[in-house]
Amino acid sequence: MLIGVIADDFTGASDIANTLAKGGGGSPGLATTQFLGVPSRPAAPECQAGVVALKSRSIPAAEAVEQSLAALAWLRQQGCRQIVFKYCSTFDSTAEGNIGPVGEAIAAELGVRGVVACPAFPGAGRSVYMGNLFVGDVPLNESSLRHHPLTPMTDSDIRRWLRAQSRESVGFVPWTTVAKGSAGLSVALAKCAADGDTLVIVDALTDADLLTIGEACAEAPFVTGGSGIAIGLPRNFHRAGLVEAAQKTFLPVSGREAILAGSCSQATLAQIAEHEKAHPVLRLPVVEIVEGGVSASDVIDFIERNEGRAPLVSTSQPPEGVRALQARFGTDVVAHAIDRLFAETATALVSRGLRRLVVAGGETSGAVASALGVESLNIGPEIAPGVPAVSTQNGRLALALKSGNFGQIDFFARALATLDGTA
């Protein structure tokens, strides 16, 4: 294994796995496998990039550090030459969050400073300029992310976010330095390391900037960022002559289908409305889920009655509805009730012959994948920027695990078609 990734949620892991499998800058990607949790056995010899998906984004920092260091230990056992800590391209976190503590813990274990921290992902509309994160053409704190139910992003200056979380000083490299090329960026990162900066926010506006960052990190043991940070990394290993031809591991899967949507992002809400124009949609009242008025059998019945029609079941609702429910029942109670319902539903459906499953929402995807007992996934073709088709190692189940804000307006129909190879 050449590159090892520690991802803080399941959909984010699929996101960066997709990037590594595609490659960039005119260079092909790497044979990539996504592991759900820290594996208990070695990776297959043909795996060139391994992505360990944790569910550590919103848990206490000490637990996130412990899980991430366990993933690091396994990846080092696989012989990885470079480690990547992947977090959300919208820096989903809080002032007490996990990005700083995990980044610093891994850096300490590897004995490095001057580590790039860049969540930019231009393909999904995320860019960093003067240390501020933009979503499209608006600052992060003016986007819909300011209403995120778990990690409301109220400040676009990610230097301040990271400094609030970090014990050590945080450096910064502006776009004017990145634009001059990888040599100058390497010098700037070395200076940050000499100044005692462990993590360094680096500006990036375009994929070309990410390729520059990738080239500057060719020898770096450790890099952090969103999935975009990986665009230029496979090219380094190809140039060094370390990559053999990647083997194709994903094969399309046809058969019974279902869509489960737990995300409350604006993008997912619009995608559900679009899907409902031509396909059956069941909108579940969250109050009834929490109070036990809705069961997995109700959901399964709806899906099986609508087999072949791309049925979608949703708990998604606008931010104000989410806040009201959280205030009434508590954030954890609401989240756990939804995750449990979808996990039980997915497990039962797969045992009854479901072959294609689309899940919207990082927390929901993690709950479903964990319940299914999936240990690893083969990375297939891209459905949308940041979202690949994936399949289980035995090829019996194909999935699309979508972060809430990702995907085209017709994502759900497009995803099912990609999973069975008809897109």
VOPA-436241 format. One record per residue (C-alpha): residue in three letters; x, y, z. Coordinates in steps of 0.02 Angstrom, whole numbers, plus 50000, padded with zeros to 5 digits. Example, Ala and Ser with C-alpha at 12.3 -4.5 7.8 and 13.67 -1.06 7.14 Angstrom:
# residues 2
ALA506154977550390 SER506844994750357 
END
This chain:
# residues 423
MET500005000050000 LEU500685017049951 ILE499425029350024 GLY498435026750183 VAL496965037950225 ILE496105040550392 ALA494365047750358 ASP493255054750494 ASP491625048550419 PHE490985035550297 THR490415046650154 GLY492005056950168 ALA492985040850151 SER492055036649990 ASP492385054349931 ILE494275053449946 ALA494305035349887 ASN493465041549728 THR494805054949708 LEU496235042649731 ALA495455030249610 LYS495235043749476 GLY496925052049491 GLY497255069249421 GLY498445080449328 GLY498475068649180 SER498985054049290 PRO497925038449321 GLY497325034249494 LEU497725020049612 ALA496855003549650 THR495865009449800 THR494925000249937 GLN493835008050071 PHE493864999450240 LEU492445002050362 GLY493305003750528 VAL495064997850568 PRO495304980950483 SER495774965450581 ARG496764957950437 PRO498034964050309 ALA497474972750150 ALA497484963249986 PRO499154964349894 GLU498364973549747 CYS497764987849858 GLN498795003349818 ALA497785015849919 GLY496815011050075 VAL495495022250154 VAL494995018250333 ALA493265025450366 LEU492955030150547 LYS491425038050624 SER492435050550725 ARG491895067750664 SER490685071750804 ILE491285060850948 PRO492345067551094 ALA494085072651038 ALA494985060051147 GLU493995045751069 ALA494305052450894 VAL496175053150928 GLU496185035350996 GLN495255028350845 SER496325038250722 LEU497955032150799 ALA497325014250789 ALA496975016950604 LEU498705024650583 ALA499535009550664 TRP498644997650544 LEU499065008150391 ARG500905008950440 GLN500884989950455 GLN500314989450273 GLY501884998950222 CYS501075015650177 ARG502295028850119 GLN501085043250149 ILE499655046050272 VAL498175057450240 PHE496945063350371 LYS495325067150278 TYR493985078550350 CYS492515087550271 SER492785100350134 THR491685112050235 PHE492785109250389 ASP491295102450488 SER491865104550666 THR491665115350821 ALA492845125450929 GLU493035109551035 GLY493115098550880 ASN494245084850820 ILE495205091150669 GLY496575099650770 PRO496785086050902 VAL496815071750776 GLY497975081050657 GLU499195085150796 ALA499145067550868 ILE499565059550700 ALA500915072450666 ALA501695068850835 GLU501655050150803 LEU502525052750635 GLY503715065950703 VAL503275079650579 ARG502795098050576 GLY502305109950437 VAL500865098450387 VAL499685104750252 ALA497885107650306 CYS496805111550155 PRO494945107150143 ALA494755114849969 PHE493795104549841 PRO493465115749690 GLY492505102049600 ALA491185103249736 GLY491285122249751 ARG492425123149903 SER493925134849899 VAL495085142850026 TYR495715160750005 MET496655170850138 GLY496255156850258 ASN494385158650232 LEU493335144250167 PHE492055147850032 VAL490575137349974 GLY490275142749796 ASP490415161549797 VAL489935164449979 PRO490945163050140 LEU490635147250240 ASN489705156250377 GLU488475163650251 SER488105146850170 SER486815134050225 LEU488165126250334 ARG487865139850464 HIS486305129850509 HIS487135112750515 PRO486245103050655 LEU487845095850730 THR489235107650676 PRO488545124850634 MET489915134250542 THR489815152150604 ASP491535158150548 SER492315156450376 ASP494095159150441 ILE494675141350466 ARG496305147450542 ARG495275153050692 TRP494315136550696 LEU495925126550694 ARG496815137450821 ALA495355135450941 GLN495565116450932 SER497455115150928 ARG498745115051066 GLU500165120550952 SER500305135450836 VAL499435134950667 GLY500325141450513 PHE499655149150353 VAL500225149550171 PRO499275161750058 TRP498725158749880 THR500055170849814 THR501375158249869 VAL500435143149803 ALA500215151749634 LYS502105153049613 GLY502315134149612 SER502785119249717 ALA504575124449751 GLY504055140449838 LEU502675131449931 SER503915118549994 VAL505025132450062 ALA503525140650147 LEU502995124350229 ALA504775121150289 LYS504805138550367 CYS503155135050456 ALA503905118950524 ALA505455128150584 ASP504325141050669 GLY503475126950765 ASP501845126250667 THR501175108450663 LEU499665111350550 VAL499695124250411 ILE498155131150324 VAL498555132350138 ASP497505142250014 ALA496845133849856 LEU495615140549728 THR495745128049585 ASP496225110149547 ALA497865117049479 ASP498235123749653 LEU497885106549727 LEU499075098749602 THR500395111349657 ILE500085106549838 GLY500185088149792 GLU501855090649706 ALA502525100149856 CYS501985085549965 ALA502825071949861 GLU503975067350005 ALA502815072550147 PRO502425058450269 PHE500785066750319 VAL499485077850235 THR497755083450292 GLY496255090650202 GLY494645087150109 SER494585074549968 GLY495295087449847 ILE496985086449934 ALA497205069249855 ILE497045075049675 GLY498915076849651 LEU499535062849763 PRO499415047549648 ARG500425056849516 ASN501915057449633 PHE501965038549647 HIS501755036049460 ARG503195048049427 ALA504265038449551 GLY503915022149458 LEU503095014249611 VAL501405010049535 GLU500954994349441 ALA499414993849330 ALA497854995249438 GLN496634980649432 LYS494774983849405 THR493844977749559 PHE492104985449542 LEU490794976349439 PRO489014982949412 VAL487614974949513 SER485804973549455 GLY484264969149555 ARG483134975849692 GLU483434993749747 ALA483095006249887 ILE483555023949935 LEU483705029850116 ALA483905048450149 GLY484355054750322 SER485255070750272 CYS484415087550301 SER485545097550186 GLN484785109250058 ALA485525098849917 THR484725082749980 LEU483055091150008 ALA483055097249827 GLN483585079949765 ILE482155071649859 ALA480905083949784 GLU481575080349610 HIS481515061549636 GLU479725062649698 LYS479155069249530 ALA479325052049451 HIS479615039649593 PRO478755034549756 VAL479375043749910 LEU478915040050090 ARG479215054750208 LEU479325048750387 PRO478835060250532 VAL480355060550646 VAL479245063050799 GLU478445046150765 ILE480145038050742 VAL480765044550909 GLU479145039750998 GLY479095022350919 GLY477625025150802 VAL478615020050649 SER479555003650634 ALA480754995850510 SER479364984350451 ASP478354999550394 VAL479825005550290 ILE480194988250220 ASP478374986150169 PHE478405002550072 ILE480024998249983 GLU479504980649935 ARG477804986549872 ASN478704998549757 GLU480074986949696 GLY480744992149526 ARG480155010149545 ALA481675017149640 PRO480755019549807 LEU481475032549925 VAL481195034050112 SER481625050550195 THR481775058150367 SER482505074050292 GLN481745090850334 PRO482235109350337 PRO483465115650470 GLU482125124050575 GLY481205107550592 VAL482815098850645 ARG483165111950777 ALA481405110450848 LEU481575091550863 GLN483295092850943 ALA482625105351069 ARG481165093951111 PHE482035077051121 GLY483905080651121 THR485135079750975 ASP485805062451015 VAL484085054851041 VAL483465060850872 ALA485045055450779 HIS485095038250860 ALA483265034850826 ILE483465038750640 ASP485095029150625 ARG484335013950712 LEU482805013850601 PHE483805014750439 ALA485095002250501 GLU483734989450544 THR482864992850378 ALA484434990650274 THR484944974750364 ALA483244966750337 LEU483144972150154 VAL484854965150111 SER484444948650197 ARG482884948050086 GLY483844950549924 LEU484134969249903 ARG485584972049782 ARG485714991049760 LEU485665003549903 VAL485865022449900 VAL486065031750065 ALA486095050650088 GLY486945058050241 GLY488615054550322 GLU487945048950491 THR486575038550409 SER487815030450290 GLY488955025850434 ALA487535018150533 VAL486925008050384 ALA488645001850332 SER489064996850510 ALA487434987550531 LEU487724977950370 GLY489394972050436 VAL490304977950280 GLU492184977250308 SER492814984250143 LEU492194991349979 ASN492854991449801 ILE492835008849722 GLY491925010449557 PRO491445024349435 GLU491045041949491 ILE489195046149510 ALA489485064349556 PRO491035073949612 GLY491535065849775 VAL490325051349764 PRO490855034749685 ALA489885018849659 VAL490545005549778 SER490274986849797 THR490584973949932 GLN492044962249908 ASN490884947749864 GLY490024958349730 ARG488274954849798 LEU487854972649851 ALA488214989349767 LEU488045005549863 ALA488135024349844 LEU488535033250008 LYS488215051749984 SER488715066350093 GLY487195077450113 ASN487805092250012 PHE488465082449862 GLY487675076949699 GLN486665083249553 ILE484805087049565 ASP484405069849490 PHE485705061049597 PHE484615046849661 ALA484065040349491 ARG485815043149423 ALA486565033249568 LEU485455018049543 ALA485855017949357 THR487725018949392 LEU487645004649515 ASP486914992849384 GLY487964999549240 THR486535007349141 ALA487005025649170 
END
